[in-house]
Structure formats: structure tokens, C-alpha cells
Amino acid sequence: MTEPIPEQRRVLTVLVAAQILSGAGLAAGVTVGALLAQDMLGSTSLAGVPSALFTIGSAAAAVAVGRISQRAGRRGGLTFGYATGAIGSAGVVAAAALDTAVLLFAALFVYGAGTATSLQARYAGADLAAPERRGRAVSAVLVATTLGAVVGPNLTAVMGDAAESWGIPRLSGPFVLSGVAYGLAAVVLWVLLRPDPLLLARSRAAGAEPVPDGERPAVARQWSPAVTAGVVVMIVTQLVMVAVMTMTPIHMRDHGHDVGATGVVIAIHVAAMFLPSPIAGMLVDRVGPYRVAAAAGLVLLAAGVSAALAPPQSVPALAFALGLLGFGWSLGLVSGTALVTDAVPLESRAATQGTADLFVALAGAGGGLGSGLVVAAAGFPALALTGAAVSLVILPVLARRSVAQPALR
């Protein structure tokens, strides 16, 4: 098996450092976003709006980060995305302090750039990886998010106390942490992500010297059945995960759990999203992305059923269901990423990946917005069972693709 090149080791080291920081920014906001909106808007049916807004913002940012990366390399694209997420975090804090819903909505939209960038960093990990190591390269970047993502939700109480001491609403405290974390991630990438992995991979593939930032012409995106299959897998896993995750804090608070208990459940969920990534990456490299994607659908099915059946008073039962939900998402994201990356040439890779993440983010936005409506109308168990049913969409898509090309794993 091909050994990783020295530049790849450096790239992964820098990406790991940035992802540890960004994980805290991602998870802290997710933990309290719905609660903050519920308090400011006074409506459970609108509690899914924050998730929808920052996911729509994530969709827009995915395209922007992809296009900037296409032209200037991963360093410029990822730095832009995290800096924008930091600005959005500051806007959320200001909106909470001023009790202004309009500013809150706008800031949440901008805050979504951090989410998009945290996900797009996985593509940077794969740029210089050999095909037989691509799954593990993607998973190395994702697993790095775990430390910050687990620490972030568990700092909600601490940051809430700090926010109150500063004279701002308690639930805005985690967004202070998000802003600082995203800002530091941007600095790390801008200063240390050299050589740029995408530009170096292009130059080596062409047998030429590296092309300076900003001088490579735009190229057409490549879309194929394999790309479509990968995108569908990621869309379904994102939609189901976001919908159930978004309403879990509301479900728990409605049954008497405090923010600390919610933080534990969300921390376990986020850890399950990222910590098993090496397992997902190894499976993708050894048995192929199609089989791993099918497994993702089945795990998400089990997660939805478990969440629906979990006694609302039981934190362990809810944590188990959310852990399964996170693991299914990990399997789906790593396998879908491998499918897309393998099917797209370097010349158009970043732009195509950005477009793929646009659809993934829009699916998440739909899941976040619809989740509040479903819970308000039919309850949390109905939402979880709906997610379980939707996760099965993955299987016929993969079966059709396998029939078309039986040699694919």
C-alpha cells in the first residue's frame, strides 16, 4: 500500500488542529440554537428555524467555499468560511443582547458558514491521499472535530454563567465560544496550511510546478451517476440527522431535563458523529463505499426507532438513540464523500464538491425547519419514526446503481 507523502502528513496535522477548534464552535451553537429561538420567539413550532437558517447559510457558504477553493486553493476557501462563521456567531450574541429576532435570523444565516467549512475540510484531507487511503484521510479530518465537539456542549453551563456575568442572555454564551473557536481556526489555516493540498495535487497530476493562488482558470463541474449516488447518500443522512438532533433539546426540556443533561446527550451524539470516523474510513477503503452507505441507511433506521421508543425521562435511552444517529451520519458522510471524490477529476473537484454540499446543506435546512412543525403537530416520536422511514431511501438508490455497474463495491 502506498505510503502517505510528507506534504500529506503536514496537511492533515494542520487540518486536525483547525478541526479541533471548529468542533467547539459547531457543537456549542447546535446545543442551544433551538432553545434560544424558542425563548426569543415564544413558539415551539418555530424552534427549528435556527437550524434551518444556519443550514441554509451553510448551503450558500458551501458554494462560496467551493468556488474560492477552486480558484485559490483550500487555504483561501476554508479560511474565508471560518472567518465568516465567527462573524455570524458575534451577530447571534448581539441579537440576543438586543432581543432582536431579525438580527438573530440574519446572524444565524451567516453563522452557518462555519458548519459548511467544517464539513468541507474533509475534502482537503483527501486531495493528496492515494485512492486506497482516501477514506481514512477523510475520516482523520472528521475525527479531529470530536474533541472540540464534545467539549463545546459541556461548556454550555460555564459559558451561560459567563454570559450572565457580562450582562447578556445566558443562552448566548455558547455563541461567544463559537466565535472565538471559528476565528482561531481561520488563523491556523491561513498561517499554516502550506503547501495548499488542492493546488499541489493539481500540479503533481499535471507534472508541472504549483500554480500560484488565483491564477487557475475555472473549469466545468463534472456530474455523473456515481456523484449522484454519493450526494443522495449524504442528503438523506444529513436530513435525518439534523431533523432528529434539532428537536432533541426541545423534547428533553419539555420533559423536565435541564441544559446540562441536554448538553451530555448532544455531546454523545456529536462524538458518535466524528469519533467512529476512522472505522467508517477503514471500511470504505476495505469493502467499498457502496456497502458502507447501505450500512448507514440501516443504522439510521435503528436510530429513528430507538429515539421514538426511548422513554422521555431516560437520558441514557435518548443518548443511545442519538449516538446511533451520529454513527449512521458518520457512515453516510464518509462513504458519500468517497463516492463523490473518486468520481470527479482534480480540475473540477472543489467546485463539484461545493455544489454537492449545497444540496446536502439544503436537505439539512429542510430537516431543521420541518422538524419543529412535525413535533408541534404529532410529537417527537412521530418525527423520529419519519426519519427512520426516510433513511431507507438510501437502499434502492444504491441497489439501482449496483445493478447498473455490478463491478462497483
N, C-alpha and C positions, 0 to 999 in steps of 0.2 A: 504493500500500500504506500502511496506517495506521502512523503513527509511534508508537513506544512513549511512554507518558505519563511525566512526570518521576518520579512515585512508583515506577513500574516499574523505572526505572534505579536508584533508590536501593535498592529491594528486592533486585534482582539483585546489586548491589555487596556488600550485607551477606551475602547467601546465599553468594556466591563466597568471601568471607573465611572464613566458618564452614566451608564445604566443604573448603577447603584444609587446615584444621586437622583436620577429621574424617577426611579421607582417610588421614592418617598413622595415626590410631587404628584405622581399619578394616583397613588392609593389614598393619600390624605384627602384629596378633593372628592374622590369617589365615595368615601365613607360618609361624608356629611353633606354632600351636594343636595340630595333629595330632602334631607331634614331642614336645611337652610331655606330651600324653596317653600317647603310646607309651612314653615314659620312665617315667612315673608308674605306668602300668597294666601295662607289660611285655607288650603284646599288639598286633600289627598289626591284627587283626580289630576291635579297639576304637578304632583310631586315628581313625575317622570320628565318634566320639562327640562330641568338642568342636564340630565343625562342626554336628552335629545339634542339640546343646544350645543353642548360641548362635543357631542359626536358629530353633529353637522359641521361644526367648526373644524373638527378633526378631518372630515371629508375634504373640506376646502383646503386645509393645510396639507393633506396628503398629496394633492395635485401640485401645490406650490413647491413643497419639499422635493417631490419627484422631478419637477421641471428644473429647479435650481440645481439639483444633483446631476441631472442630465447634462447641463451646460457647464457647471463649475465644479462638479465632484461632490462626494458625500460630505466633505468637511463644511462646505458652504451651506448645503441644504439642511443638514442636521443642526448646525449652529443657529441658522435662521429659525428653525422650528422651535427649539428650546427657548430661545430668547423671546419669541412671540408668546409661548406658554407662560413665561414669567410675567410678561406684561398683563396677560389675562388674569393671572392669579391676583396681581395687585388691584386690578379692576373689581374683582369679586369682593375683596376686602373693603374697598371704598364703597361699593354698592351696599354692603351690609351695614357699614357705619352710617351711611346716609339714608338707609331704608328706602332705596330707590330700585324698584323692580326693573325698570327699563335699562338702567345701567347694569344690573345684575345679569339680565339676558344677554346684553352685548358682551359683557366681560366673559361670561361662560362660553360664548361662541369663540372668543379669542383664546381662552384657556385650553380649548380643545386641540390647539396646535401642539401642545406638549404630549398629549396622548398619541397623536399621529406620528410624531417624531420618535417617541419611544418604540413604536412598532416598526417604523421604517429603518431604525438602526439595525434590525436583524438582517436586512438586505446587505448592509455594508459588511457585516461579518462574513457573508458568502461570496463577496466579489473576488477575493483572491484564493478561495478554497478550491481544492481539487473536487471534481464531481462526486467521488466516493466519500468525501469528508464534508459535503455541503450541509447535510442535516445536522451534524454535530457542530459545525460552525455557527449555524443559525441558533441552535439551542444554547450555545455558550453565551451568546449575547442576551438571550431571553432569561436564562437562569441568573444572570448578573443583576437583573431587576429585582430579584427576590428579596435581598437584604433590605433595600430601601422600601420595597413594597410591604414587607412585613412590619418594619419599624414604623412606617408612616401612620397606619391606622391606630397603632398602640400609643401614638403620641397625641391622639385627638384630645384626651383629657388634659394633658400638660399644656398643649397649645391653646385649649379653651381657657384654662386658668390664666395663661399669659395674655390672651386677648382681653379678658375681663379686666386685668390689671392695667391694660393700655386704654381702657375705656371704649372698646369696640365689642360688638356682639360675640358671644362665646363661640358660635359655630363658624365664625370667620377665621378663627385661629389656625385651623389646618391649612387654609389657603395661604397664610403667611409662610408656612413651611413649604408649600408647593412653589411659591415664587422664588424663594431662596434656592431651593433644590434645582429647579429648572435653570435658573441663572447660572449656578455653578457648573451644571452640566454643559451649558453653552460655552463657557470659558474653557473647560477642559478640552472639548472637541476642537475649538478654534485654535488653541495653542498647540495641542499635542497630536492631532490626527494628521500626521505627516510620515510617510507619503500618503496621498489620498488613494484609498483602495480601488475605487472605480476607475480613476484616471490611470493608475498603474496597470490594472488588469487590461484596460483597452490598449495601452501602449505595448504591453508584452504580447497580446494577441496579434497585434499588427506588426510586431517585430520592429517597432520604432521607439524613439525617445518619448518620454512622457510629454503629453500635450499640456501647455500652460492652461491654468484655470480660465474659463470663459471663452476659449478660442475654438472649441469643438462645435461644429455646426449641429443643429437639431436634426434628428432623423425620425422617420416614421415609426410609430408604435407597431409591434407585432402582436397579433391576437390569433390564437389557434385553439383547437378543441382542448388541448392539454391545459392551456391557460384558463379556458372557461371552466374546466373541471376544478382546477385549483381555486379559482375565485369563488365558485359555488360553495366549495367546502368551507372556505374562510367566511363567506357571508353567513351561512347557516350557523356556524359555531359562534360567530360574533353576535348575531341577532339573539340567539337563545341565551347566551351568557349574559349579555347586557340586560335583557328584559328581566330575568330572574334576579340577578345581582342588584339591580336598581331598586327593586321593591322589597328586598330583604330587610334593610334597615327600617323601613316604614312598618313592615309586618311585625318586626320584633318590638318596636316601640309601642305599637298598638296592643301588644300583649304584655306590657309592663317591663320590658328589658331596658336597661339604661344604655348610654352611649358606649360605656366601657365594654359591655357584653357584645354590642354590635361590632365594635372595633375588633374584638377577638375573632368573631365569625368571619368578618371581611378579611382580616389578616390571614386566616387559614385558607380562605378562598383564593386570595391573590398569591399566596405561597404555592398553592396547588396549580395555579396557572403557570408559574415560572419555574418552581423548584424541580418538577419532573421533566423539564425540557431536555436534559441530556438523555433521558430514557427515550423520549419521542425522537430525538435526533438520531440516536443509535438505531432505533427500529426503522426509521426512514432509510438510513444507509444500508441496512442489512436485508430488510424484507420488502422495501419499496414504499413509496408514498401512498399508493392506492390502498394498500391493505391497512396502513396506519390511519388513513382518512376514514375508512369503513369502521375501524375500531372507535374513532372519535364519535361517530354517529351513535353507536351503541352505548358508549359511556355517557353521552349527553342524555340519552333516553333514560338511563338508570338514574341520573341526577335529577331529572324532572320528576320522575315518580317518587324518588326519595324525599324531595322537597315538599311535594304535595301531601305525602303521608306523615311527615315529621310533626310531632306534637309541638304546637307553637310555644309552649312553655319550656321546651327542651333545647338548651343551647348546644349540647353535643350532637343531637339529631340534625339540627339546622347546619351546624358546622360540617358534619359528614356530607350532607347533600351539597352544600356549597363547595366542599372540597372536590367532590366528583365533578361538579360543574366546571371548576377550574382545570381539572385534569383533562376533561374532554376538550376544552378550549385549547389546551396546550397541544394535544394530539392533532387537532384540526388545523391550528395555525402553522405548526412546523411542517406538516405534510402538504398543506396548501401552498406554503411558501416555496417548498422544494419543487412542487409541480410547476409553479409559475417561473421560478428562476431557471430551471432546467430547460424550459421551452422557449426562452427569449434570448436572442443574441445580445452580446455586450453593447453593441452600438445603440440599441434602443431599450436596454434593460431598465434603467432608472425611471424613464417616462412611463413604461408599461407597468412597472411596479407601483408607481404613484397612482395610476388610473385604477389598478386593481384595489388598492387600499381605499380609493374613493368609494367604490361600491361596498366594500366591507364596512367603512365608516357609516355610510348611509343606511345600511342594514342595522347597524347598531343604534343609529338615531331612531329608526322606526321601532326597534325593540324598546328603547328607553321611553319614547313618547307613548307607545301603545300600552306599555306595562301598567302605567297609572290608571288608564281607562279600564283595563281588564280587571284590575284589583278592585277599583271602585264599584264596578258593576257585578263582579262574580266572586271576588276574593282571591287571595294569594294561591291556594291550591289549584284553582282553575288556571291561573297563569302558568304555574309550574307544569301542569299536565299539557297545556298548549305547547309549551316549549319542548316537552318530550316528544310530542307528535311531529313538530316541525323538524326536529333533529333527524328524523327518519328520511327526510328528503335527500340526504346525502347518499343513501344506499342506491336508489335507482339511477342517480346521475353517474355514480362510479360504475355500476353494472353496465350501463349503456356504453360508457367509454371503454370498458374492458372487452365488450363484445366487438366494438369497432376495431380495437387494436389488442388482440389477445396476448401478444408478447409482453405487454406492459405489466409490471408488477402491481 
